[in-house]
Amino acid sequence: MTDRSDFLYPRSRYHGEVKPENVVFNANLQEFAQRVSYICNLETAGKVDTEEAYTQIKVLWKNLRRSKEELGVGQNSFWRKGGDEERD
């Protein structure tokens, strides 16, 4: 069963700053991308209506955005630590 799961839901290694919230968000992002791919393929094959596909992807996007906010990903980036002068 593990081989089938790895095939259907592949996961890539995380290469960013290793913090628990970043790793969790990365996993959520990979799951989002995988599900969007399946929905797009089903819509292209005519198995799912266009509006239904759009609605499903919109729900997935909202869940991903909520996940990002709850985890606090990106709130303490180096751009915000020193103010606007670091952006120049």
Buried (B, 14 or more C-beta within 10 A) or exposed (E): EEEEEEEEEEEEEBEEEEEEBBBBBBBBBBBBEBBBEBBEEBBEEEEBEEEEBEEBBEEBEEBBEEBBEEBEBEEEEEEEEEEEEEEE
